[in-house]
Amino acid sequence: MSNATPFDPQQLLQNAGWMRGLARSLVSGEETADDLVQETWLSALGTPPRDAGALRPWLARTLRNAARLRHRGDAARASREADVARNEADAGGDQRADQRAECIESQRIP
């Protein structure tokens, strides 16, 4: 039989203050920090820690993982957006060159 202490969801609210502090130290922006805390709560409610006695370390690890995943997702999105912008700029440059060529052709004397 396990010595695990049952998980009480009320403990999440009791740990809210330091969780918000940890989240603010990991990300910029109050809203993003609050989102991370909420994601951590959802993880705890969906798949609670096996031992509620080790709740704080579990919450800290889960919150850090959520911050890492968010950062990785933000970096990937920024990279995709930069690629799209670069491709649009390249296409726009080709279009402008074609327009200049047409303008030059139209100004030639026959």
Buried (B, 14 or more C-beta within 10 A) or exposed (E): EEEEBEBEEEBBEEBEEEBBEBBBEBBEEEEBBBBBBEBBBEBBEEEBBEBBBEBEEBBBEBBBBBBEEBEEEEEEEEEEEEEEEEEEEEEEEEEEEEEEEEEEEEEEEE
